[in-house]
Each structure stands twice: as structure tokens, then as C-alpha cells.
Amino acid sequence: MKMLDIKAMIAMIEDEPEDKYIPVLKPVLMQILTELKHLHRKNSQLGGKVARYRREKKELEDALAMYQ
């Protein structure tokens, strides 16, 4: 699945004239895109934690293998 350029989409919506979108739709779009941006950031942080845990697990396995 292709990643969305959330910042570009937010900028595009903000730059549009108010009458281009249904007045209710623009705030909803902005809220969805903002939430998506936060979820991308959180997912990235979790990916870093997983990578760190995998490295630590490998180090512990290697240390245990030395004692066996």
C-alpha cells in the first residue's frame, strides 16, 4: 500500500477556499489526517522499540550460549 503524504494533504486542504468543501467535511478531514499523522509517529516509535528488544534478545541469547 502506498504511503500518504499527510503533511502535503493537510497543506492542500488548508489552502483551499472555504466554499470548496462542505463546511462540515473540512474539519473532519483535518481531524482524520491529524490522527493519522499521530498514528504514523506512534507506529514509528514502536518499530524502534521492537528493533531494540530484538537486539537485546539476540545479545542475551548469545551470552547464554557461551555458558552452555
Summary of the structure (lengths in Angstrom):
residues: 68
radius of gyration: 21.3
end to end distance: 45.0
largest distance: 72.1
contacts: 131
relative contact order: 0.09
helix: 82%
strand: 0%
